[in-house]
Amino acid sequence: MPFAKRIAALAVFASMACAACALEISGFKPYEDGGLEAEFCGKFKVENISLKSDSAGGVEMPLDWGGYENLLLTSSALEGKIKKCLLGECAPKAQNCEPKAEIIFSRKVSDKSLLLKVSFDGELTAVFFLGRYKRLGKVYYKLSSASDFEFTDNKYRKSFREFVIKELKNLL
């Protein structure tokens, strides 16, 4: 197969693979004030999502303590799906997808803690803290997330935690 055809075939395969790994809204709960709680792939949820009050009418992710943006939409496709839910026009997908987590940033905050940003399928980024402490001579790790982010699947939460610790424990 000529080189150009191989590249074209790879591009088609990559686009199909990306479509298969897209975050899907598996459940949502509208709030009386117009906000929304959305669950993604049955694995985690984000609370307090709302529409921006500006003329563009985009989606506004919740701010954490002190006004920090710890949850960021990095995909216009996911923003469109969430906006439809906010406007009452979406139906949750029943599929139970497996979001691929990728650590895109990590920074040491102190000798015993790291700040990290994790991208889920390249569509949603969440900030986490990884802390290390010792008790009775044994080392433990604690993973904390943004206040409006919560894992809903314990198996996924445990595998995510193990992944983060394996990747970053040498930095602590």
Sequence and secondary structure as in RCSB ss.txt:
>XXXX:A:sequence
MPFAKRIAALAVFASMACAACALEISGFKPYEDGGLEAEFCGKFKVENISLKSDSAGGVEMPLDWGGYENLLLTS
SALEGKIKKCLLGECAPKAQNCEPKAEIIFSRKVSDKSLLLKVSFDGELTAVFFLGRYKRLGKVYYKLSSASDFE
FTDNKYRKSFREFVIKELKNLL
>XXXX:A:secstr
  HHHHHHHHHHHHHHHHHHT   EEEEEE TTS EEEEETTTEEEEEEEE SSTT  EE    GGG   EEE  
HHHHHHHHHHHTT            EEEEEEEEEETTEEEEEEEETTTEEEEEEEEEEEETTEEEEEEEE TTEE
E  HHHHHHHHHHHHHHHGGG 
